[in-house]
Amino acid sequence: MTRRCNHRKDEDVDGVKELAQAIVQFGVFYEKVEGVKQRQMIELEKQMMEFMKNLEFQKMQLFMDWHV
């Protein structure tokens, strides 16, 4: 009975270790995904700012052409 109980405890410990490793691996993967997502958001923000700048410039050009 004791031998069986010890075997069960070893299996439980191994299961907990596997779960902990899976959680750590998930955390590493999640951090990578979030890093990529953040870089993409920054890039989109830069593109939007550039677009807005160009749009404002075109508006100014049209306004100046209209007044000439």
mmCIF file as Biopython writes it, N, C-alpha, C and O atoms, coordinates in Angstrom:
data_model
#
loop_
_atom_site.group_PDB
_atom_site.id
_atom_site.type_symbol
_atom_site.label_atom_id
_atom_site.label_alt_id
_atom_site.label_comp_id
_atom_site.label_asym_id
_atom_site.label_entity_id
_atom_site.label_seq_id
_atom_site.pdbx_PDB_ins_code
_atom_site.Cartn_x
_atom_site.Cartn_y
_atom_site.Cartn_z
_atom_site.occupancy
_atom_site.B_iso_or_equiv
_atom_site.auth_seq_id
_atom_site.auth_asym_id
_atom_site.pdbx_PDB_model_num
ATOM 1   N N  . MET A ? 1  ? 0.817  -1.196 0.000   1.0 0.0 1  A 1 
ATOM 2   C CA . MET A ? 1  ? 0.000  0.000  0.000   1.0 0.0 1  A 1 
ATOM 3   C C  . MET A ? 1  ? 0.862  1.261  0.000   1.0 0.0 1  A 1 
ATOM 4   O O  . MET A ? 1  ? 0.571  2.210  -0.728  1.0 0.0 1  A 1 
ATOM 5   N N  . THR A ? 2  ? 1.911  1.277  0.806   1.0 0.0 2  A 1 
ATOM 6   C CA . THR A ? 2  ? 2.792  2.441  0.876   1.0 0.0 2  A 1 
ATOM 7   C C  . THR A ? 2  ? 3.504  2.647  -0.447  1.0 0.0 2  A 1 
ATOM 8   O O  . THR A ? 2  ? 3.666  3.773  -0.916  1.0 0.0 2  A 1 
ATOM 9   N N  . ARG A ? 3  ? 3.924  1.541  -1.039  1.0 0.0 3  A 1 
ATOM 10  C CA . ARG A ? 3  ? 4.600  1.633  -2.330  1.0 0.0 3  A 1 
ATOM 11  C C  . ARG A ? 3  ? 3.673  2.240  -3.389  1.0 0.0 3  A 1 
ATOM 12  O O  . ARG A ? 3  ? 4.093  3.068  -4.197  1.0 0.0 3  A 1 
ATOM 13  N N  . ARG A ? 4  ? 2.448  1.827  -3.371  1.0 0.0 4  A 1 
ATOM 14  C CA . ARG A ? 4  ? 1.454  2.343  -4.306  1.0 0.0 4  A 1 
ATOM 15  C C  . ARG A ? 4  ? 1.196  3.830  -4.058  1.0 0.0 4  A 1 
ATOM 16  O O  . ARG A ? 4  ? 1.054  4.605  -5.005  1.0 0.0 4  A 1 
ATOM 17  N N  . CYS A ? 5  ? 1.137  4.216  -2.816  1.0 0.0 5  A 1 
ATOM 18  C CA . CYS A ? 5  ? 0.904  5.610  -2.437  1.0 0.0 5  A 1 
ATOM 19  C C  . CYS A ? 5  ? 2.080  6.478  -2.869  1.0 0.0 5  A 1 
ATOM 20  O O  . CYS A ? 5  ? 1.882  7.581  -3.379  1.0 0.0 5  A 1 
ATOM 21  N N  . ASN A ? 6  ? 3.310  5.985  -2.668  1.0 0.0 6  A 1 
ATOM 22  C CA . ASN A ? 6  ? 4.499  6.736  -3.094  1.0 0.0 6  A 1 
ATOM 23  C C  . ASN A ? 6  ? 4.532  6.895  -4.611  1.0 0.0 6  A 1 
ATOM 24  O O  . ASN A ? 6  ? 4.899  7.953  -5.122  1.0 0.0 6  A 1 
ATOM 25  N N  . HIS A ? 7  ? 4.149  5.846  -5.324  1.0 0.0 7  A 1 
ATOM 26  C CA . HIS A ? 7  ? 4.115  5.911  -6.789  1.0 0.0 7  A 1 
ATOM 27  C C  . HIS A ? 7  ? 3.107  6.965  -7.238  1.0 0.0 7  A 1 
ATOM 28  O O  . HIS A ? 7  ? 3.359  7.724  -8.174  1.0 0.0 7  A 1 
ATOM 29  N N  . ARG A ? 8  ? 1.976  6.999  -6.563  1.0 0.0 8  A 1 
ATOM 30  C CA . ARG A ? 8  ? 0.935  7.984  -6.891  1.0 0.0 8  A 1 
ATOM 31  C C  . ARG A ? 8  ? 1.436  9.403  -6.626  1.0 0.0 8  A 1 
ATOM 32  O O  . ARG A ? 8  ? 1.182  10.312 -7.416  1.0 0.0 8  A 1 
ATOM 33  N N  . LYS A ? 9  ? 2.147  9.591  -5.511  1.0 0.0 9  A 1 
ATOM 34  C CA . LYS A ? 9  ? 2.688  10.912 -5.177  1.0 0.0 9  A 1 
ATOM 35  C C  . LYS A ? 9  ? 3.717  11.345 -6.219  1.0 0.0 9  A 1 
ATOM 36  O O  . LYS A ? 9  ? 3.744  12.507 -6.624  1.0 0.0 9  A 1 
ATOM 37  N N  . ASP A ? 10 ? 4.568  10.400 -6.656  1.0 0.0 10 A 1 
ATOM 38  C CA . ASP A ? 10 ? 5.561  10.712 -7.687  1.0 0.0 10 A 1 
ATOM 39  C C  . ASP A ? 10 ? 4.872  11.147 -8.978  1.0 0.0 10 A 1 
ATOM 40  O O  . ASP A ? 10 ? 5.313  12.093 -9.631  1.0 0.0 10 A 1 
ATOM 41  N N  . GLU A ? 11 ? 3.792  10.458 -9.346  1.0 0.0 11 A 1 
ATOM 42  C CA . GLU A ? 11 ? 3.040  10.826 -10.542 1.0 0.0 11 A 1 
ATOM 43  C C  . GLU A ? 11 ? 2.427  12.216 -10.385 1.0 0.0 11 A 1 
ATOM 44  O O  . GLU A ? 11 ? 2.428  13.015 -11.321 1.0 0.0 11 A 1 
ATOM 45  N N  . ASP A ? 12 ? 1.904  12.495 -9.190  1.0 0.0 12 A 1 
ATOM 46  C CA . ASP A ? 12 ? 1.321  13.808 -8.930  1.0 0.0 12 A 1 
ATOM 47  C C  . ASP A ? 12 ? 2.372  14.909 -9.044  1.0 0.0 12 A 1 
ATOM 48  O O  . ASP A ? 12 ? 2.124  15.963 -9.629  1.0 0.0 12 A 1 
ATOM 49  N N  . VAL A ? 13 ? 3.548  14.649 -8.477  1.0 0.0 13 A 1 
ATOM 50  C CA . VAL A ? 13 ? 4.640  15.630 -8.533  1.0 0.0 13 A 1 
ATOM 51  C C  . VAL A ? 13 ? 5.065  15.851 -9.978  1.0 0.0 13 A 1 
ATOM 52  O O  . VAL A ? 13 ? 5.281  16.987 -10.399 1.0 0.0 13 A 1 
ATOM 53  N N  . ASP A ? 14 ? 5.185  14.753 -10.743 1.0 0.0 14 A 1 
ATOM 54  C CA . ASP A ? 14 ? 5.554  14.879 -12.153 1.0 0.0 14 A 1 
ATOM 55  C C  . ASP A ? 14 ? 4.493  15.675 -12.917 1.0 0.0 14 A 1 
ATOM 56  O O  . ASP A ? 14 ? 4.826  16.502 -13.766 1.0 0.0 14 A 1 
ATOM 57  N N  . GLY A ? 15 ? 3.242  15.428 -12.620 1.0 0.0 15 A 1 
ATOM 58  C CA . GLY A ? 15 ? 2.161  16.160 -13.274 1.0 0.0 15 A 1 
ATOM 59  C C  . GLY A ? 15 ? 2.213  17.646 -12.966 1.0 0.0 15 A 1 
ATOM 60  O O  . GLY A ? 15 ? 1.995  18.483 -13.843 1.0 0.0 15 A 1 
ATOM 61  N N  . VAL A ? 16 ? 2.505  17.966 -11.709 1.0 0.0 16 A 1 
ATOM 62  C CA . VAL A ? 16 ? 2.599  19.371 -11.316 1.0 0.0 16 A 1 
ATOM 63  C C  . VAL A ? 16 ? 3.794  20.028 -12.004 1.0 0.0 16 A 1 
ATOM 64  O O  . VAL A ? 16 ? 3.709  21.174 -12.447 1.0 0.0 16 A 1 
ATOM 65  N N  . LYS A ? 17 ? 4.896  19.303 -12.090 1.0 0.0 17 A 1 
ATOM 66  C CA . LYS A ? 17 ? 6.078  19.842 -12.778 1.0 0.0 17 A 1 
ATOM 67  C C  . LYS A ? 17 ? 5.774  20.107 -14.252 1.0 0.0 17 A 1 
ATOM 68  O O  . LYS A ? 17 ? 6.159  21.143 -14.793 1.0 0.0 17 A 1 
ATOM 69  N N  . GLU A ? 18 ? 5.085  19.174 -14.893 1.0 0.0 18 A 1 
ATOM 70  C CA . GLU A ? 18 ? 4.727  19.354 -16.304 1.0 0.0 18 A 1 
ATOM 71  C C  . GLU A ? 18 ? 3.802  20.558 -16.473 1.0 0.0 18 A 1 
ATOM 72  O O  . GLU A ? 18 ? 3.956  21.344 -17.408 1.0 0.0 18 A 1 
ATOM 73  N N  . LEU A ? 19 ? 2.846  20.692 -15.565 1.0 0.0 19 A 1 
ATOM 74  C CA . LEU A ? 19 ? 1.938  21.827 -15.623 1.0 0.0 19 A 1 
ATOM 75  C C  . LEU A ? 19 ? 2.705  23.132 -15.449 1.0 0.0 19 A 1 
ATOM 76  O O  . LEU A ? 19 ? 2.469  24.097 -16.175 1.0 0.0 19 A 1 
ATOM 77  N N  . ALA A ? 20 ? 3.614  23.159 -14.493 1.0 0.0 20 A 1 
ATOM 78  C CA . ALA A ? 20 ? 4.408  24.371 -14.258 1.0 0.0 20 A 1 
ATOM 79  C C  . ALA A ? 20 ? 5.240  24.718 -15.487 1.0 0.0 20 A 1 
ATOM 80  O O  . ALA A ? 20 ? 5.328  25.887 -15.863 1.0 0.0 20 A 1 
ATOM 81  N N  . GLN A ? 21 ? 5.848  23.721 -16.114 1.0 0.0 21 A 1 
ATOM 82  C CA . GLN A ? 21 ? 6.637  23.963 -17.324 1.0 0.0 21 A 1 
ATOM 83  C C  . GLN A ? 21 ? 5.759  24.481 -18.453 1.0 0.0 21 A 1 
ATOM 84  O O  . GLN A ? 21 ? 6.157  25.380 -19.193 1.0 0.0 21 A 1 
ATOM 85  N N  . ALA A ? 22 ? 4.563  23.912 -18.585 1.0 0.0 22 A 1 
ATOM 86  C CA . ALA A ? 22 ? 3.640  24.369 -19.633 1.0 0.0 22 A 1 
ATOM 87  C C  . ALA A ? 22 ? 3.227  25.815 -19.393 1.0 0.0 22 A 1 
ATOM 88  O O  . ALA A ? 22 ? 3.116  26.597 -20.337 1.0 0.0 22 A 1 
ATOM 89  N N  . ILE A ? 23 ? 3.001  26.169 -18.133 1.0 0.0 23 A 1 
ATOM 90  C CA . ILE A ? 23 ? 2.622  27.548 -17.800 1.0 0.0 23 A 1 
ATOM 91  C C  . ILE A ? 23 ? 3.756  28.502 -18.129 1.0 0.0 23 A 1 
ATOM 92  O O  . ILE A ? 23 ? 3.526  29.580 -18.678 1.0 0.0 23 A 1 
ATOM 93  N N  . VAL A ? 24 ? 4.979  28.112 -17.796 1.0 0.0 24 A 1 
ATOM 94  C CA . VAL A ? 24 ? 6.151  28.951 -18.097 1.0 0.0 24 A 1 
ATOM 95  C C  . VAL A ? 24 ? 6.297  29.115 -19.613 1.0 0.0 24 A 1 
ATOM 96  O O  . VAL A ? 24 ? 6.528  30.223 -20.099 1.0 0.0 24 A 1 
ATOM 97  N N  . GLN A ? 25 ? 6.163  28.022 -20.355 1.0 0.0 25 A 1 
ATOM 98  C CA . GLN A ? 25 ? 6.273  28.091 -21.812 1.0 0.0 25 A 1 
ATOM 99  C C  . GLN A ? 25 ? 5.182  28.977 -22.392 1.0 0.0 25 A 1 
ATOM 100 O O  . GLN A ? 25 ? 5.430  29.752 -23.316 1.0 0.0 25 A 1 
ATOM 101 N N  . PHE A ? 26 ? 3.979  28.864 -21.854 1.0 0.0 26 A 1 
ATOM 102 C CA . PHE A ? 26 ? 2.890  29.720 -22.308 1.0 0.0 26 A 1 
ATOM 103 C C  . PHE A ? 26 ? 3.225  31.182 -22.041 1.0 0.0 26 A 1 
ATOM 104 O O  . PHE A ? 26 ? 2.968  32.044 -22.881 1.0 0.0 26 A 1 
ATOM 105 N N  . GLY A ? 27 ? 3.799  31.463 -20.869 1.0 0.0 27 A 1 
ATOM 106 C CA . GLY A ? 27 ? 4.181  32.829 -20.522 1.0 0.0 27 A 1 
ATOM 107 C C  . GLY A ? 27 ? 5.213  33.394 -21.484 1.0 0.0 27 A 1 
ATOM 108 O O  . GLY A ? 27 ? 5.116  34.551 -21.896 1.0 0.0 27 A 1 
ATOM 109 N N  . VAL A ? 28 ? 6.186  32.591 -21.839 1.0 0.0 28 A 1 
ATOM 110 C CA . VAL A ? 28 ? 7.221  33.020 -22.787 1.0 0.0 28 A 1 
ATOM 111 C C  . VAL A ? 28 ? 6.586  33.311 -24.145 1.0 0.0 28 A 1 
ATOM 112 O O  . VAL A ? 28 ? 6.862  34.344 -24.756 1.0 0.0 28 A 1 
ATOM 113 N N  . PHE A ? 29 ? 5.743  32.407 -24.610 1.0 0.0 29 A 1 
ATOM 114 C CA . PHE A ? 29 ? 5.055  32.595 -25.883 1.0 0.0 29 A 1 
ATOM 115 C C  . PHE A ? 29 ? 4.181  33.850 -25.841 1.0 0.0 29 A 1 
ATOM 116 O O  . PHE A ? 29 ? 4.182  34.639 -26.786 1.0 0.0 29 A 1 
ATOM 117 N N  . TYR A ? 30 ? 3.445  34.034 -24.761 1.0 0.0 30 A 1 
ATOM 118 C CA . TYR A ? 30 ? 2.561  35.191 -24.607 1.0 0.0 30 A 1 
ATOM 119 C C  . TYR A ? 30 ? 3.355  36.493 -24.656 1.0 0.0 30 A 1 
ATOM 120 O O  . TYR A ? 30 ? 2.936  37.453 -25.303 1.0 0.0 30 A 1 
ATOM 121 N N  . GLU A ? 31 ? 4.505  36.528 -23.972 1.0 0.0 31 A 1 
ATOM 122 C CA . GLU A ? 31 ? 5.350  37.729 -23.992 1.0 0.0 31 A 1 
ATOM 123 C C  . GLU A ? 31 ? 5.831  38.039 -25.402 1.0 0.0 31 A 1 
ATOM 124 O O  . GLU A ? 31 ? 5.864  39.200 -25.809 1.0 0.0 31 A 1 
ATOM 125 N N  . LYS A ? 32 ? 6.202  37.006 -26.146 1.0 0.0 32 A 1 
ATOM 126 C CA . LYS A ? 32 ? 6.648  37.223 -27.531 1.0 0.0 32 A 1 
ATOM 127 C C  . LYS A ? 32 ? 5.516  37.795 -28.377 1.0 0.0 32 A 1 
ATOM 128 O O  . LYS A ? 32 ? 5.716  38.748 -29.131 1.0 0.0 32 A 1 
ATOM 129 N N  . VAL A ? 33 ? 4.334  37.216 -28.249 1.0 0.0 33 A 1 
ATOM 130 C CA . VAL A ? 33 ? 3.187  37.680 -29.024 1.0 0.0 33 A 1 
ATOM 131 C C  . VAL A ? 33 ? 2.856  39.124 -28.655 1.0 0.0 33 A 1 
ATOM 132 O O  . VAL A ? 33 ? 2.601  39.945 -29.537 1.0 0.0 33 A 1 
ATOM 133 N N  . GLU A ? 34 ? 2.859  39.436 -27.374 1.0 0.0 34 A 1 
ATOM 134 C CA . GLU A ? 34 ? 2.549  40.794 -26.939 1.0 0.0 34 A 1 
ATOM 135 C C  . GLU A ? 34 ? 3.600  41.789 -27.436 1.0 0.0 34 A 1 
ATOM 136 O O  . GLU A ? 34 ? 3.269  42.921 -27.788 1.0 0.0 34 A 1 
ATOM 137 N N  . GLY A ? 35 ? 4.863  41.364 -27.465 1.0 0.0 35 A 1 
ATOM 138 C CA . GLY A ? 35 ? 5.929  42.230 -27.977 1.0 0.0 35 A 1 
ATOM 139 C C  . GLY A ? 35 ? 5.727  42.545 -29.450 1.0 0.0 35 A 1 
ATOM 140 O O  . GLY A ? 35 ? 5.872  43.692 -29.874 1.0 0.0 35 A 1 
ATOM 141 N N  . VAL A ? 36 ? 5.391  41.521 -30.229 1.0 0.0 36 A 1 
ATOM 142 C CA . VAL A ? 36 ? 5.134  41.712 -31.655 1.0 0.0 36 A 1 
ATOM 143 C C  . VAL A ? 36 ? 3.915  42.617 -31.837 1.0 0.0 36 A 1 
ATOM 144 O O  . VAL A ? 36 ? 3.914  43.519 -32.675 1.0 0.0 36 A 1 
ATOM 145 N N  . LYS A ? 37 ? 2.891  42.362 -31.046 1.0 0.0 37 A 1 
ATOM 146 C CA . LYS A ? 37 ? 1.671  43.173 -31.142 1.0 0.0 37 A 1 
ATOM 147 C C  . LYS A ? 37 ? 1.968  44.636 -30.829 1.0 0.0 37 A 1 
ATOM 148 O O  . LYS A ? 37 ? 1.476  45.533 -31.514 1.0 0.0 37 A 1 
ATOM 149 N N  . GLN A ? 38 ? 2.762  44.872 -29.808 1.0 0.0 38 A 1 
ATOM 150 C CA . GLN A ? 38 ? 3.093  46.251 -29.441 1.0 0.0 38 A 1 
ATOM 151 C C  . GLN A ? 38 ? 3.903  46.939 -30.534 1.0 0.0 38 A 1 
ATOM 152 O O  . GLN A ? 38 ? 3.661  48.104 -30.848 1.0 0.0 38 A 1 
ATOM 153 N N  . ARG A ? 39 ? 4.869  46.219 -31.119 1.0 0.0 39 A 1 
ATOM 154 C CA . ARG A ? 39 ? 5.656  46.795 -32.212 1.0 0.0 39 A 1 
ATOM 155 C C  . ARG A ? 39 ? 4.759  47.120 -33.411 1.0 0.0 39 A 1 
ATOM 156 O O  . ARG A ? 39 ? 4.943  48.148 -34.062 1.0 0.0 39 A 1 
ATOM 157 N N  . GLN A ? 40 ? 3.803  46.255 -33.699 1.0 0.0 40 A 1 
ATOM 158 C CA . GLN A ? 40 ? 2.880  46.516 -34.799 1.0 0.0 40 A 1 
ATOM 159 C C  . GLN A ? 40 ? 2.011  47.733 -34.505 1.0 0.0 40 A 1 
ATOM 160 O O  . GLN A ? 40 ? 1.751  48.543 -35.394 1.0 0.0 40 A 1 
ATOM 161 N N  . MET A ? 41 ? 1.565  47.863 -33.265 1.0 0.0 41 A 1 
ATOM 162 C CA . MET A ? 41 ? 0.748  49.024 -32.900 1.0 0.0 41 A 1 
ATOM 163 C C  . MET A ? 41 ? 1.548  50.313 -33.041 1.0 0.0 41 A 1 
ATOM 164 O O  . MET A ? 41 ? 1.019  51.321 -33.510 1.0 0.0 41 A 1 
ATOM 165 N N  . ILE A ? 42 ? 2.808  50.293 -32.644 1.0 0.0 42 A 1 
ATOM 166 C CA . ILE A ? 42 ? 3.668  51.471 -32.787 1.0 0.0 42 A 1 
ATOM 167 C C  . ILE A ? 42 ? 3.840  51.807 -34.257 1.0 0.0 42 A 1 
ATOM 168 O O  . ILE A ? 42 ? 3.769  52.975 -34.641 1.0 0.0 42 A 1 
ATOM 169 N N  . GLU A ? 43 ? 4.068  50.788 -35.086 1.0 0.0 43 A 1 
ATOM 170 C CA . GLU A ? 43 ? 4.238  51.005 -36.520 1.0 0.0 43 A 1 
ATOM 171 C C  . GLU A ? 43 ? 2.959  51.580 -37.137 1.0 0.0 43 A 1 
ATOM 172 O O  . GLU A ? 43 ? 3.020  52.497 -37.956 1.0 0.0 43 A 1 
ATOM 173 N N  . LEU A ? 44 ? 1.813  51.043 -36.746 1.0 0.0 44 A 1 
ATOM 174 C CA . LEU A ? 44 ? 0.543  51.579 -37.253 1.0 0.0 44 A 1 
ATOM 175 C C  . LEU A ? 44 ? 0.342  53.024 -36.826 1.0 0.0 44 A 1 
ATOM 176 O O  . LEU A ? 44 ? -0.150 53.846 -37.600 1.0 0.0 44 A 1 
ATOM 177 N N  . GLU A ? 45 ? 0.720  53.328 -35.603 1.0 0.0 45 A 1 
ATOM 178 C CA . GLU A ? 45 ? 0.598  54.705 -35.111 1.0 0.0 45 A 1 
ATOM 179 C C  . GLU A ? 45 ? 1.487  55.644 -35.929 1.0 0.0 45 A 1 
ATOM 180 O O  . GLU A ? 45 ? 1.077  56.753 -36.272 1.0 0.0 45 A 1 
ATOM 181 N N  . LYS A ? 46 ? 2.698  55.196 -36.236 1.0 0.0 46 A 1 
ATOM 182 C CA . LYS A ? 46 ? 3.598  56.006 -37.065 1.0 0.0 46 A 1 
ATOM 183 C C  . LYS A ? 46 ? 3.008  56.226 -38.456 1.0 0.0 46 A 1 
ATOM 184 O O  . LYS A ? 46 ? 3.047  57.336 -38.987 1.0 0.0 46 A 1 
ATOM 185 N N  . GLN A ? 47 ? 2.466  55.164 -39.037 1.0 0.0 47 A 1 
ATOM 186 C CA . GLN A ? 47 ? 1.867  55.274 -40.364 1.0 0.0 47 A 1 
ATOM 187 C C  . GLN A ? 47 ? 0.673  56.226 -40.345 1.0 0.0 47 A 1 
ATOM 188 O O  . GLN A ? 47 ? 0.485  57.019 -41.267 1.0 0.0 47 A 1 
ATOM 189 N N  . MET A ? 48 ? -0.128 56.139 -39.287 1.0 0.0 48 A 1 
ATOM 190 C CA . MET A ? 48 ? -1.281 57.027 -39.183 1.0 0.0 48 A 1 
ATOM 191 C C  . MET A ? 48 ? -0.836 58.484 -39.058 1.0 0.0 48 A 1 
ATOM 192 O O  . MET A ? 48 ? -1.429 59.372 -39.672 1.0 0.0 48 A 1 
ATOM 193 N N  . MET A ? 49 ? 0.197  58.728 -38.271 1.0 0.0 49 A 1 
ATOM 194 C CA . MET A ? 49 ? 0.706  60.091 -38.120 1.0 0.0 49 A 1 
ATOM 195 C C  . MET A ? 49 ? 1.238  60.615 -39.447 1.0 0.0 49 A 1 
ATOM 196 O O  . MET A ? 49 ? 1.007  61.773 -39.795 1.0 0.0 49 A 1 
ATOM 197 N N  . GLU A ? 50 ? 1.941  59.778 -40.183 1.0 0.0 50 A 1 
ATOM 198 C CA . GLU A ? 50 ? 2.466  60.170 -41.491 1.0 0.0 50 A 1 
ATOM 199 C C  . GLU A ? 50 ? 1.314  60.461 -42.455 1.0 0.0 50 A 1 
ATOM 200 O O  . GLU A ? 50 ? 1.352  61.440 -43.200 1.0 0.0 50 A 1 
ATOM 201 N N  . PHE A ? 51 ? 0.301  59.611 -42.432 1.0 0.0 51 A 1 
ATOM 202 C CA . PHE A ? 51 ? -0.865 59.818 -43.283 1.0 0.0 51 A 1 
ATOM 203 C C  . PHE A ? 51 ? -1.552 61.145 -42.944 1.0 0.0 51 A 1 
ATOM 204 O O  . PHE A ? 51 ? -1.905 61.910 -43.842 1.0 0.0 51 A 1 
ATOM 205 N N  . MET A ? 52 ? -1.739 61.414 -41.658 1.0 0.0 52 A 1 
ATOM 206 C CA . MET A ? 52 ? -2.394 62.653 -41.232 1.0 0.0 52 A 1 
ATOM 207 C C  . MET A ? 52 ? -1.581 63.875 -41.644 1.0 0.0 52 A 1 
ATOM 208 O O  . MET A ? 52 ? -2.135 64.898 -42.045 1.0 0.0 52 A 1 
ATOM 209 N N  . LYS A ? 53 ? -0.268 63.753 -41.540 1.0 0.0 53 A 1 
ATOM 210 C CA . LYS A ? 53 ? 0.603  64.856 -41.956 1.0 0.0 53 A 1 
ATOM 211 C C  . LYS A ? 53 ? 0.450  65.120 -43.452 1.0 0.0 53 A 1 
ATOM 212 O O  . LYS A ? 53 ? 0.324  66.268 -43.877 1.0 0.0 53 A 1 
ATOM 213 N N  . ASN A ? 54 ? 0.460  64.051 -44.243 1.0 0.0 54 A 1 
ATOM 214 C CA . ASN A ? 54 ? 0.286  64.199 -45.693 1.0 0.0 54 A 1 
ATOM 215 C C  . ASN A ? 54 ? -1.093 64.749 -46.035 1.0 0.0 54 A 1 
ATOM 216 O O  . ASN A ? 54 ? -1.221 65.586 -46.929 1.0 0.0 54 A 1 
ATOM 217 N N  . LEU A ? 55 ? -2.099 64.300 -45.354 1.0 0.0 55 A 1 
ATOM 218 C CA . LEU A ? 55 ? -3.453 64.791 -45.591 1.0 0.0 55 A 1 
ATOM 219 C C  . LEU A ? 55 ? -3.546 66.285 -45.278 1.0 0.0 55 A 1 
ATOM 220 O O  . LEU A ? 55 ? -4.141 67.053 -46.033 1.0 0.0 55 A 1 
ATOM 221 N N  . GLU A ? 56 ? -2.958 66.676 -44.168 1.0 0.0 56 A 1 
ATOM 222 C CA . GLU A ? 56 ? -2.970 68.090 -43.784 1.0 0.0 56 A 1 
ATOM 223 C C  . GLU A ? 56 ? -2.222 68.932 -44.819 1.0 0.0 56 A 1 
ATOM 224 O O  . GLU A ? 56 ? -2.647 70.037 -45.156 1.0 0.0 56 A 1 
ATOM 225 N N  . PHE A ? 57 ? -1.112 68.402 -45.315 1.0 0.0 57 A 1 
ATOM 226 C CA . PHE A ? 57 ? -0.351 69.098 -46.344 1.0 0.0 57 A 1 
ATOM 227 C C  . PHE A ? 57 ? -1.184 69.264 -47.621 1.0 0.0 57 A 1 
ATOM 228 O O  . PHE A ? 57 ? -1.193 70.337 -48.225 1.0 0.0 57 A 1 
ATOM 229 N N  . GLN A ? 58 ? -1.877 68.206 -48.022 1.0 0.0 58 A 1 
ATOM 230 C CA . GLN A ? 58 ? -2.727 68.281 -49.214 1.0 0.0 58 A 1 
ATOM 231 C C  . GLN A ? 58 ? -3.868 69.277 -49.023 1.0 0.0 58 A 1 
ATOM 232 O O  . GLN A ? 58 ? -4.217 70.012 -49.947 1.0 0.0 58 A 1 
ATOM 233 N N  . LYS A ? 59 ? -4.440 69.299 -47.835 1.0 0.0 59 A 1 
ATOM 234 C CA . LYS A ? 59 ? -5.497 70.283 -47.550 1.0 0.0 59 A 1 
ATOM 235 C C  . LYS A ? 59 ? -4.955 71.700 -47.698 1.0 0.0 59 A 1 
ATOM 236 O O  . LYS A ? 59 ? -5.609 72.572 -48.269 1.0 0.0 59 A 1 
ATOM 237 N N  . MET A ? 60 ? -3.763 71.912 -47.181 1.0 0.0 60 A 1 
ATOM 238 C CA . MET A ? 60 ? -3.147 73.222 -47.266 1.0 0.0 60 A 1 
ATOM 239 C C  . MET A ? 60 ? -2.867 73.587 -48.726 1.0 0.0 60 A 1 
ATOM 240 O O  . MET A ? 60 ? -3.092 74.723 -49.144 1.0 0.0 60 A 1 
ATOM 241 N N  . GLN A ? 61 ? -2.381 72.625 -49.488 1.0 0.0 61 A 1 
ATOM 242 C CA . GLN A ? 61 ? -2.116 72.853 -50.916 1.0 0.0 61 A 1 
ATOM 243 C C  . GLN A ? 61 ? -3.401 73.232 -51.652 1.0 0.0 61 A 1 
ATOM 244 O O  . GLN A ? 61 ? -3.414 74.175 -52.442 1.0 0.0 61 A 1 
ATOM 245 N N  . LEU A ? 62 ? -4.474 72.496 -51.391 1.0 0.0 62 A 1 
ATOM 246 C CA . LEU A ? 62 ? -5.751 72.788 -52.055 1.0 0.0 62 A 1 
ATOM 247 C C  . LEU A ? 62 ? -6.256 74.177 -51.665 1.0 0.0 62 A 1 
ATOM 248 O O  . LEU A ? 62 ? -6.754 74.928 -52.504 1.0 0.0 62 A 1 
ATOM 249 N N  . PHE A ? 63 ? -6.121 74.499 -50.402 1.0 0.0 63 A 1 
ATOM 250 C CA . PHE A ? 63 ? -6.555 75.796 -49.929 1.0 0.0 63 A 1 
ATOM 251 C C  . PHE A ? 63 ? -5.758 76.916 -50.591 1.0 0.0 63 A 1 
ATOM 252 O O  . PHE A ? 63 ? -6.322 77.933 -50.996 1.0 0.0 63 A 1 
ATOM 253 N N  . MET A ? 64 ? -4.456 76.726 -50.697 1.0 0.0 64 A 1 
ATOM 254 C CA . MET A ? 64 ? -3.603 77.737 -51.325 1.0 0.0 64 A 1 
ATOM 255 C C  . MET A ? 64 ? -3.888 77.845 -52.815 1.0 0.0 64 A 1 
ATOM 256 O O  . MET A ? 64 ? -3.914 78.946 -53.363 1.0 0.0 64 A 1 
ATOM 257 N N  . ASP A ? 65 ? -4.101 76.717 -53.472 1.0 0.0 65 A 1 
ATOM 258 C CA . ASP A ? 65 ? -4.422 76.728 -54.907 1.0 0.0 65 A 1 
ATOM 259 C C  . ASP A ? 65 ? -5.769 77.416 -55.138 1.0 0.0 65 A 1 
ATOM 260 O O  . ASP A ? 65 ? -5.941 78.140 -56.118 1.0 0.0 65 A 1 
ATOM 261 N N  . TRP A ? 66 ? -6.684 77.194 -54.266 1.0 0.0 66 A 1 
ATOM 262 C CA . TRP A ? 66 ? -8.011 77.770 -54.366 1.0 0.0 66 A 1 
ATOM 263 C C  . TRP A ? 66 ? -7.962 79.292 -54.230 1.0 0.0 66 A 1 
ATOM 264 O O  . TRP A ? 66 ? -8.716 80.008 -54.889 1.0 0.0 66 A 1 
ATOM 265 N N  . HIS A ? 67 ? -7.074 79.773 -53.376 1.0 0.0 67 A 1 
ATOM 266 C CA . HIS A ? 67 ? -6.959 81.215 -53.141 1.0 0.0 67 A 1 
ATOM 267 C C  . HIS A ? 67 ? -6.119 81.934 -54.203 1.0 0.0 67 A 1 
ATOM 268 O O  . HIS A ? 67 ? -6.141 83.163 -54.273 1.0 0.0 67 A 1 
ATOM 269 N N  . VAL A ? 68 ? -5.413 81.221 -54.990 1.0 0.0 68 A 1 
ATOM 270 C CA . VAL A ? 68 ? -4.557 81.839 -55.996 1.0 0.0 68 A 1 
ATOM 271 C C  . VAL A ? 68 ? -5.275 82.157 -57.248 1.0 0.0 68 A 1 
ATOM 272 O O  . VAL A ? 68 ? -4.676 82.683 -58.186 1.0 0.0 68 A 1 
#
